Amino acid sequence: MAMVDVIISCLDSIRQISGHIEGATVYLDGGCTESFQFLGAYPLLLELGAHAVCSLENMSSLDMVVNWSVSFHSARKVVVFTSRLLSDAHRYILRCLNTHQNANQCTIFTSISEIAHSAYPNSPLGPDAFHEYKSLLIQDYEELLKRSDVKSRQSGESTSKENLTSEDEGWSQITTSEEDISPHKSGSVAKDLYEDESIGHAEDVRKKLVVSVHHFPLILCPFSPRVFVLPSEGSVGEAYLSTKHEDSLSPGLPPLSTGSPPDGEDVPPGATLTAQFLYHLAAKMDLKMEIYSLGDLSKTVGKLLTDMSSLYDVGRRKRSAGLLLIDRTLDLLTPCSHGDSLIDRMFSVLPRRQRATSSFHTKGSQTQLKDGPADLQRAPLDVQIPLVKFLGEEDSTLENFRLLENTEAFLHGWNSSDTSLRTLEFLSHSTKLHGEKSFTYESKLLNGSFVSAESFRGTPFLEAMLDRRTKDGAILIRKWLQETLRRENVNVNVKIRPGSVTKSELQSLIKALARSQPSLIRNKGIIQLAAATLYALDELYSAKWDAFISAEKMLNVSAGDTSQSLAAQISDLINKSALVGSQGKNSGLTEPSDGLISFQDALLLTIYGYILASENFPTSGFSGPFSWQEEHFTKEAIVDAVLENPRLAQLKFLRGLTEELQANFNKKKLDVAKEESPSQLPTGDFEDDTWGSWGDEDADENIKKEQVYGDMQLKLELRDRVDNLFKFLHKLCSLKERNLPLRGGALGMENNFSGDSYSSKGLIYKLLTRVLGKHDIPGLEYHSSTVGRIFKSGFGRFGLGQAKPSLADQNVILVFVIGGINAVEVREAEEALSESGRPDIELVLGGTTLLTPTDMYDLLLGESSYL
């Protein structure tokens, strides 16, 4: 029987729709771009006959010239892949059709099913969503063309702005100039290519536009054939998982489990969309799921999956598999930790691609829903690897300029006269279309990115790196580079030291392998991965990461001692971070500073310390694990840190105090200056102050009282904000007491001060260890499969009942963490499987997103939190 492989399943799904792709211009939205990039699907699309692959959100009129070598009649198909609700993607699809007015066929593939569209809050589409949307799209497109024709007849060449969609119909609204959306002003290139043929066909094309909408569920981002997450800009990954109430931490995390799962109208859209995704994923991979859940939201998703199971699935030959759903809130410590993982380091420090939809505010899932929060703005998974930093800027700039000349020559029909002038014209046009950071900016960066399908002699890069520690991963990459150089017959005079990897070694090997353009193209996968490793191991970032590891170790040791010791460590970290800020060594809240811990970092470590305290010291309700006196010192440390650094008012729990904190800080600086050099004060100011208060003996006293009251009011307000922060920390501390799976201690997240390797592992490792050992897990709920429901409802009356199956009996186990996973958990899951002595089990691990410590800060204390 074939091995489970999510990459092969996704690529096969694309091949099944090859008839739609052949001869079409393919548009991908932000989420599909991420997914197809990790899949390595771009070559497949071209292999299947796609004329070009373009960005849906960032489309321009230049997209019309990609088919310059194809006849007009064969260049009239447009295919759109979207990972969003159709209502969210509508304005982009409409703009695409308006640009390609010669198209007579538009095929739309969405990863959101019809049922999910109808179940989504405030969705304008019903159970027959695809047919309804097809009718509405054609209607909006015809109205747009009519308005365009009227404006053209009235003003000749319109330069006014118009709305592409109707707000009354519930669709998103976009306002764009004719220069950006209309092919009539898209430039001489497109006009010259299509002018002769398009004139005679314009009216026919408008009348014969055929639209079809289909469900394409397998939009995911695989890091390996058995590890995947959801796209950051897709509706499933962005939908909120909890509403704001006392048991919620963030819209991006499930609520704390209290034994009362949300039901009916209280089910968040993230749970509904996740259930729909998992159901169709199992169907596409021909798996029949036995569903188990741990956590309140996971139980809700499990029930939704069970309800979606159809009686028609009983007779089909499907491979049995176990699905284990886990709430992320059952283990917040692991993703907050800076573990020993090279992949986690890379995703933490590498720059990310800017979101394709960050500057728009749509009216579908991206806005405030009636009974819920706005959806999340997750960081894109598409990391940008600045290759120019390691390949040599001079050579790369020259190559980019040659590439720019070739592109410009193509656009102008290879006219050899005055190329430099037209190059500047092309750059100006590109800047108008895409902004200041346009073609030249992106090309000079020589950005690379990860592709999970790329491999060296059959070994996928990311799959081999996921379960590697930092040192082991760097050694493996150096070995791959050496073997690749030998295969390319490139001699490198580099001294290799066994046992460790240095930056100079990696950089020399990278430069040697990328010296020629053919070698760079052939080996771009390993070159990009090696450059990302070199970037992550840079002292600026590695020192910061190591400082976190050191601080977390100290907190772990203190948690094994007394609560006073742990509280003192937390206060000390906050005081040291305040000292860094006051000395001006840290130029920003998130910028690394020679390995020193910033105030934002100290807050993340405070969360880490409080979760540790809740595991090791008794906690009563929401009072917290520390005494009043111990916590008072920590609060005062935070208050003093904020007063010494007004820039910290950017933090979410301090919003609204920026001006007051800055004024207080300036007054303190002025008072210090007066005390240090009173003789240098201007004489005129002194005389004005003296005469101004003459005749009023209480004037000075009144001014001093007003200043004192102002300072006291600011401190009181600041202490109230800090008290709210600590109420949030107390909520985190109540996690163990309020969760049945953690209450017994078997799955508790105890720290590792005792040296026990089991207690230092994350929840996924502990769950798999107990599941594969066939031990009972408190709180684990089994949801009856289709066959189980038949026996329970019918045959069970005749004594043909069915015993509850064990997850360990399955040869395929899919673990999905609602809220996200990190690379350390991938390694620990593989360790648990290896220690079980069950090589026959195929383990697949998935999650809502890939979590870094920075992401956890954003979810708990940042913009995506309920603080």
Secondary structure by P-SEA (a helix, b strand, c coil): cccccaaaaaaaaaaaacccccccbbbbcaaaaaaaaaacaaaaaaaaccccccccccccccccccccccccccccbbbbbbccccccaaaaaaaaaaaaccccbbbbbbcccaaaaaaccccccccaaaaaaaaaaaaaaaaaaaaaaaaaaacccccbbbbcccccccbbbbbbcccccccccccaaaaaacaaaaaacaaaaaabbbbbbbbbccccccccccbbbcccccccccccccccccccccccccccccccccccccccaaaaaaaaaaaaaaaaaccccccccccaaaaaaaaaaaaaccccccccbbbbbbbbbbbccccccccccccccaaaaaaaccccccccccccccccccccccccccccccccccccccccccccaaaaaaaaaaaaaaaaaaaacccccaaaaaaaaaaaaaaaacccccaaaaaaacbbbbbccccccccccccccccccaaaaaaaaaaaaaaaaaaaccccbbbbbcccccaaaaaaaaaaaaccaaaaaacaaaaaaaaaaaaaaccccaaaaaaaaaaaaaaaaaaaccaaaaaaaaaaaaaaaaaaaaacccccccccccccccaaaaaaaaaaaaaaaaaccccccccccccaaaaaaaaaaaaaaaaaccccccccccccaaaaaaaaaaaaaaaaaaaaccccccaaaaaaaaaaaccccaaaaaaaaaaaaaaaaaaaaaaaaaaaaaaaaaaaaaccccccccccccccccccccccccccccaaaaaaaaaaaccccccbbbbbcaaaaaaacccccccccccccccccccbbbbbbcccccaaaaaaaaaaaaaaccccbbbbbbccccccaaaaaaacccccccc
